[in-house]
């Protein structure tokens, strides 16, 4: 479950963690996104938070958070595209389309899990 603490909204789907290099490397490649995957990055940077949609089957919703879990950027990532967040991020949440809309995500919101 993901919670937009700022707006008191909940996305009730399953949440998994990508907290190792291999899990971060694989992400949601070759999978149909049915859950949210939280990437825990070693450091809070912009370049290391870059993502790609290579080998993705469909578009996904992506939220970038700083170390305080405050939204610094978000996007809908389409297959075979690259994206670098506008601000440094410590956490990345990848999830199925509709997650952003359900949580009504805006820059500055605080997201908890």
Secondary structure, DSSP 8 states (H G I E B T S, - for coil): -EEETTTTEEE-S-EEEE-SHHHHHHTTTTS---SEEEEEEEEEESGGG-EE-TT-SS-EEEEEE-TT-BEEEEEEE-TT-EE--SS-EEEEEEEETTHHHHHT--TT-BEE-
